[in-house]
């Protein structure tokens, strides 16, 4: 005899496997005889399952069904249980009942096992699936992701813990919004997938999360990695992927980090004062300090911050030594000014009442002048240490000690010098230079004055910064009786004419 799952019980009660799950998981262990064989037909395929296998994961729908059969059959033949489900999936469940460890091959097989484990009320298999890897299809590739892979600082909560893990981590609420007692079979479950992301990029992310080094092929590859790190909310990994350079500067005796302006995060910015922390900011002896930075979730200590700003987003006025930033760069610079001011506990510059009348701070145009550390145009400093390229030519910027106004020095110092010993001028070989020799003199390159004059001519124009690296220093502005954040040029590539900008263009057909 065969009992259909549509009749759903060997007795007068009509309860489906799903409706019995909450009861069966709380009941006592099954008492089925281990050596007896029971017949279960799933779809068109008949399975012979021993009592020992059924008892191995009980109480379940199978154990309750056949226990009831044994009580009512009184030694006669037991009926075959028929259930209209997938026999291929049930074959894996039988292996589980036989004691084998089963592991889904992909996300589709996972949801089928998950749904049928719930339907048949198999507590041990349900617990195994709830604790298993995260099965997800990214793009056109299948992944099994260990749940502890996101244990690094900053990588959790993320896309997976807020999505997959919540839906598949609570056995008491597997089908939210549905009455389990009235379910004839589980609702269809769509396999978890992210079709709009790249499987290849996610494979690289998995490799990075596992601690392996990854060769970033080009900037396009890095951009794709960063975009997907942000999509999956892997903030710690993102900080490792962003372009940066950390090094020790032996000449300054300090460590430095170079990072792009758009990659700076508020939580990593700090202010390192030149004076002890106990000194108040209003102390006249306070000379200022440096802006330092530590990548959130990654760096253990802070480094002197050097920000890189590109995109032709800054114009330098060398007469006033001020920089005017444009567009999104100006908004980011303004935000950075405010962050540094907050780290120094400086008050907001604009009166609160005026801000409220004009629609609040968000309605104001972005400007460093809104902070207590600057004006609308940012103070800059360029010196001899700056690696300077103007219109494709390298120059040494005159030091501020050359004249009160370095841009218009009437007698500029020579830019290229070398020392030669007078006594050796006639010989073929030059001996090492002795600085104590009275015959030593300074020889000026014949091109030095020409180069200096050319630079002074260029300095009368506005400089557009193609790419620049700036060290940030907070110093006291005595004339304004306040602190000011100064951008100190480390490396600049600038142009002064439209022709130079056009020269850097490329034809679209050549890209």
N, C-alpha and C positions, 0 to 999 in steps of 0.2 A: 504494500500500500504506500501511497505517496501523499504527503501533506504539503499543500502549496503554501507559500509565504503569504498569499492573499487571504487564506483562512487564518494565518498568523498564530495558531496555537493548537496544541493537541487537546485542549479542553474547550469548555464553552466560552472562556474568555477570549476576546479578540484583541491581542496586543502585538504590535509589530516589534521587530528587533530594536528599532530606534526608540520606541516608547518604553522599552524595558531597560534601557541602558542605565538610567539613573538608579533604578532599583537593583540591577544585577551587580553593579560595581560596589554596592554596600552590603551585599548578602554574604553568607558563609561560603567557604570553599566547596567545590562540587564533590559529590560522592559517587560519581560514575565509576563503574568497574574499569580498571586500567586495561584489562585484556580483551574487552569486548569491542567489536568494530561497529561503527555507526555509519549510515549512508546519508550523504548530503549531496543533493544535485543542485549545481549552480549553473543556471542557463541550460545548455545542452550537455554539460559534462557532469558525470557522476564521480564523486570522491568518496573513498572509504577511509574514514578517520578513526583512529583508536581512541578509546576513552582516556588513555594517558595523555594523548596530544590535546584533547579538548580540555582536560583538567589543568594542563600546564598554563593556560591563560583563562582563568575563570574567577568568579562567576561570569558567564557570558550568556548570550542568547542560545547558543548551542547546548551548553550544559543544562540550562533550565528546561529547554525543550525535551531533551532525551531523559532527564530525570523524571519529568512528568510522564513520558512514555513508559518508563520502567514501572512507575507506580500504578498506571492504569492498564497496562497490557497483560499483567499477571502471567508472564512466561510466554505469551504468544509472540509472533513476529512483530518487530518494531517497524513503524512506518518510516519511509524515506522523507527527509526534509527537503522540500524544493523551494529555492529562492531565485528570483529572476534578477540576477546580478552578473557581473563580468567574471567568467571562469578564469581568465588569465590573471586577473588581480587576486582571485581567491587562491590560485596556485601558490602565489607568494605568501599568502596568509597561512596556508597549510605548512609550508616550509618553516614559518615562524612557530607554528604549533608543534612541529617536530623538533624544535630546539635550535634551529639554524638562525643565525643573525642575518636579517634581511636589510638591505640598504637600497633605497630608491635610486634609480639610474638618472632621473631627471625630474623636473618640476611636475610634469604631467603624471608620472607614476606616483609621485609623492601624494598628490591630492587624491588620487584614486585609492591608495592605501589608507590615507587619512579618513576619507569618507566611509570606506567599508569597515575600518576598525571601529568607527563610531557606530555604524549601522549594526554591526554584530556585537557591539558592547564588549570589546576585548581590552581589558584595563591595562595589561602589560604592554601590548602593542601601541596603545594610545600614548602611554607614558614615554615609550621609546621614541615615537614620532614627535612628540612635543619637545623632547630634549635633543633632537637630531639637528643636523646642519640646516642652514637656510638654503632651500632649493629655489633658484631663481633663474629665469632666462633673461639675459641682457643682450639686446640686439638679436642676433641669430645664434648665440652661444649659450649653452647650459652651464650653470655654476652650482657647486655645493659649497657653501660658505660656512666655516666653523663659527659658532656664535661668539667664541672668545677672541675672534680675530680683531674685533673693534675695542679691545681692552686698553689700547694706548690712550693717554691723556688727550682730550679734545676730540676724540673720534666717536664719542657716544654722549647723548643720544644722536641717532642718525636716521637716514632714510629707512634702513632695514629694521632697526629696533622700534621705530615709531610706526612702521607699516606691517611687515611680515611678522615680526616677533609678537606684536600685540594680538594679531588675528589668530596666531597659531600657538599661543602660550597659556591659554586659560581653558582647561578641560571642562569647566562648569558652564562655559558660555561659548560653545563651538558654533552654534547656528543662532546668532543674536537676532531677536525679533520673531523667531519661529517657535511654535508650541511643539515640543518634542513628542508629547503624548499623541499627537494627531498625525505625525509624519509616517507615511507608508514607506518612504525611502528618502535618503538624504537629498537636499537640493543640489543642483549642479554647481560645482565650484570651479571658477576660472583659475587655471594654473597661474601662479604669480610670475609676472613678466614685466620688463621695462623695455618695450620695443623701440622707444625713441632715443636710446643711448647706444654707444658703441661697445660691442663685446670685446674688441681688441684693446680698447683703452681700459676697460674694467679689468681685463687680465693683467695689465701693467699695474693697476692700483692694487690688486690682490698681491702681486709680487712685492710691491713696496710695503704693504701692511705686514707681510711675512718677514720683513727685515732684509730682503735681498736688495743689493744696489741695482739701480736701473739707469741705463744709458738713455738720456733724453736726446733724441735724434736731432731735433731742430726746434725753433721757437713755436712752430705750428703744433708740434707734438706736446710741448710744455703747455701751450694754451689749452689744448684739449684735455690734458690731465687736470689742470686747474679748474676748468669749467665743470668737469664731472665730479671732482672733489667737492666743489661747492654744491652741486646738484644733490649728491648723496650726504651732504652735511658732514664731511670728514674734515673738520677744521684743523686738527693736529697734523694730518697728512698734508693738507694744503700748505701749511707753513714750511714744511720740508721741501715742497716742490717749487715754491716761488723762487724766482731768480734772486740770488743774494751772494754776498761774499763776506766772510768773517776772517780777519787777519789781525796780527799784532803789528803795531807801528813802532819799531824800535827807536825812531827819532823822537817820538812823542811819549813813548813809554806807556801807551794805552792800546787797548783793543778797539777795533772799528768794525762796523757792519755797514755795507753798502746795500741799499734796498730801494726799489722804485717807490715813488710817492704813492701810487695807487695801491701798493701792497702794505702800507703802514697801517697798523691796527692800534686803536686808541689804548687798549689794555697793555700794549707793550711799550708805550712812551713813558719815560721818566725824566726827571730833572736832577742832574748831579751838580750840586753847588760847589763853588770853590772854597767856601768857608764851612766850618762845622755846622751840623744840623741844628745845634742849640742856638745859633745866632739868628735873630729875627731878620726878615727880609728888609726891614726898614733901617737896618744898621748901616751907617755910612761907609763902614769898612768893607761891606760886601761888594765884590767886583763882578759878580755874575756866576755863570756856570755853563755847563754843556748839556745839550739834550742827548740822552742816551736811549737805547732801545734794546729790547729782548723779544724775540719772536714768541708769541703766546704759545703755551703748551710744549715748547721745544727747548728754548734756551734757559740755562740755569742762571746765567748772569747777564747783566746789561753791557752793551758796547756803545762807544761813541757813534752817534747816528750820522750817516752820510746818505742823503736822499738823492736819487737820480730822477731828474725831470726832463722829459723829452717832448717831442711833438711840436716844436716851434711855439711853445706856450708861454715864453717869457721874453720880455724886451727890457734891455738894460740901458739906463741913462747914466753915463759915466760922469756927467757934470755934477749930478747930485748923489751919485752912487746909490741909486734906487732901482728896483726891479718891479716891473708891472706884469703880473701874470694874467692870463686870459682863459676864459671858458671854464672847463671842468677843473683844470689845474688850479685856478684861482679859488674855486670852492674848496678844493682839498687843502690848499695852503692855509686858507682861512680857518678851516676845521682844525688843522694842526696847530695853528697859533692858539686857538681857544683851548685845546687839550693841554698844551704846555702851560698856559696861564692857570688852568684848573689844577694842574699838578703843583704849581707854586702857590696855590690858594690866593690868587689875585682876583679882585672883583671884576665883574663885567663892566665894560666901559660905558655902554649905553644905559641911560636911566630906565628903570622898569616901567614907569608910567608912560614914557614916550613910546616904548616898545609895544605896550598894550594898545595904545591909541592907533598905532600904525599897523596893527594886525599881528603883533608878536614877532619873535626872532625869526621864524620861518618865512615871514613876508619880506624880510630885509634882504637886499642883494648881498651876495657873499663878498666879504672884504676882511682882510686882516685887521682893519681899523676897528672892528667890533670887539676885538680882544684888548686886553690891557698891555699887550706886548708889541703893538705895531701901528702903522698907519696904512692907508690904502695901498701905498707902494712900499715894498719891503726893502729894508736897509740891506745892502750887500757890501762885501769886502773882497777885493781881488788883490793879490800880492805876487811876489816873485815865485812863491812856491806853487802857484796855480799853473797847471798844464794847460796852456792857452793856444787855441787854434782859431785864427780869424781869417775868414775867406780862404780857407784851405792852407794858410801859411802859419807856421809856428812862431810865436812871439814870447818874449819874457816881459811880463807886465812890470812897469816901474814901481818900485816900492813906495809906500806912502811917506817914507822918510826923505824921498828925493825932493819933495816940494810940498807946500801946503795943499796944492791941488795937483795930484799926480797926473791928471789928464792933460794939463797944460804946463809942463815943466819947461822953462825957457832954456835951460842948459841941461839937457838930459844926460845922465851918466851913460858911458859906453856900455853896450850890451854884451860884447864879446871881447875878452881880454886874455892875454897870456903873458907870462914873464920870461924874459930871456937874459942870460948872463952876458954882459958886455964883452968880457974878456974872451968869450968863446965865439964871438960873432964871425971871426975869420976862419975858424976851424971847421973841419968837415963834421966832427962829432960834437955833440952838446953834452956836457957833463951835467949831473943832477943839480938842480937849482938850490943854491944856498940862500935861505931868506935873510941871513945876517950879513950877506955881502953888500958892501956899499956901492958896488957897481951894478947892482940889479936895478932894473927900471921896469915900468909897466908899458907894454906895447899894446896899442889899441888897433883892433881889426879895422881896416879901411871901410868895411861895410857896416860897422856898428852904428855910426851916426845916421846913415841912410835908413837902416831898419828902424831905429828909434824915431826918426822923423816920420817914416811911413806909419808907424803905429800911432804916433800922436795925431796924424791926420785921420786915421781910422777912428780914433777915440772921440772925435767931434761928432760922429754919427751915432745913431741908436744901434745897439747890437741885439740881434734876434738870436736867442739861444736855441740851436738845433737840439743839442743834448747837453745837460750840465749835471755835475755832481757837487753837492753843497754840504758843508759841515755846519751844524746849527749851534750858535752860541747866544746865550742870554747875557747882555751886558747893560750897564747903567748908562742912560742917556742924560748927561748932566744938564744940558740945555733945557730938556723937557722935564727933568726931575722925575724920571720913571725908568723902568726897565724896558729893554727893547730886544726883540729876537732878530739876530743878524744872520744872514746867509753868507757863509764864507766859502768862496769858490775853491774847489779842489781840482776840478777838470772841466773845461768849457770848450765846446765846439760851436762857434758863432759865425754869423754872416751879417754883412752890412748893406748889401745891395740886392735888388730883385734878380739881377743876373745870376748871382751866386745861388740863390734859391732855385732858380730855373735850371741851373746846371745839375742840381741834385735830382731833378725829376727823371722819370723813366717813361719811355713810350709803352703804352699798354700792350702793344703787340710783342714787346721784348720781355715781358714778365713771364 
